[in-house]
């Protein structure tokens, strides 16, 4: 891996870590069940 590629990979991983979990709690535990209630069979 080239040094430039290694830096790019490290930057991307850092960005992913920084935003990981920031949507936690946005959807409740039963979100998918409630969403699917309206779906046709």
C-alpha positions in Angstrom: 0.0 0.0 0.0 1.4 3.4 -0.9 1.8 6.0 1.8 -0.9 8.2 0.2 -3.3 5.2 0.2 -2.5 4.4 3.8 -3.3 8.0 4.8 -6.6 7.9 2.9 -7.6 4.7 4.6 -6.7 6.0 8.0 -8.7 9.2 7.3 -11.7 7.2 6.2 -11.6 5.0 9.3 -11.3 8.1 11.5 -14.4 9.6 9.8 -16.3 6.4 10.3 -15.4 6.2 13.9 -16.3 9.8 14.5 -19.9 9.3 13.2 -20.4 5.7 14.4 -23.5 5.6 16.6 -24.7 9.1 16.1 -28.1 7.8 14.9 -28.5 5.6 18.0 -32.0 5.9 19.4 -33.4 7.4 16.2 -35.6 4.4 15.6 -37.3 2.5 18.4 -36.9 -1.2 19.0 -40.2 -2.0 17.3 -39.6 0.3 14.3 -39.5 -2.4 11.6 -42.5 -4.2 13.0 -44.6 -0.9 13.0 -43.3 -0.1 9.5 -44.3 -3.5 8.1 -47.8 -3.3 9.5 -48.9 -1.3 6.5 -47.2 -3.6 3.9 -49.4 -5.8 1.8 -49.1 -9.6 2.2 
